[in-house]
């Protein structure tokens, strides 16, 4: 059974400006390595993804490949759960690379630091440190990461 970390921002924080600043903070302060597309989806990042999917029809999952072309940011938001605006999701027990694990840890540290005040806990799952440690520590250790550094 797949396990996902899912985090949805409260509606009042789902603005392009807030999410861009949050993504920058996740890189600068919490150790995320994703400074290209950002962790939480912005309309700009969804637009970039839509352009990539329109230019290369073999990119993405079967669900994305089945979408009517041209794909738009709004279409991705409406039809692909993990690509909703103001949302972050990562599969914790599937094919995961260390960078994805570090991104999940960065989001976890931010949630802890802000006492989950920006997210909707009832619509978010598996974002606590204990859950993430259970699923991610072995992967990070196997790839030579220092767990103390990853979690500090």
TACORRA-V195300 format. One record per helix or strand. SS is the DSSP state (@ for helix, = for strand). FROM is the first residue (numbers start at 1). LEN is the number of residues. If there is no record, write none. Layout:
BEGIN
ss = <SS | SS>
from = <FROM | FROM>
len = <LEN | LEN>
END
This chain:
BEGIN
ss = <= | @ | @ | @ | @ | @ | @ | = | @ | = | @ | = | @ | @>
from = <4 | 11 | 16 | 43 | 62 | 73 | 81 | 87 | 98 | 119 | 121 | 125 | 129 | 147>
len = <6 | 3 | 13 | 13 | 4 | 7 | 3 | 5 | 16 | 1 | 3 | 1 | 14 | 5>
END
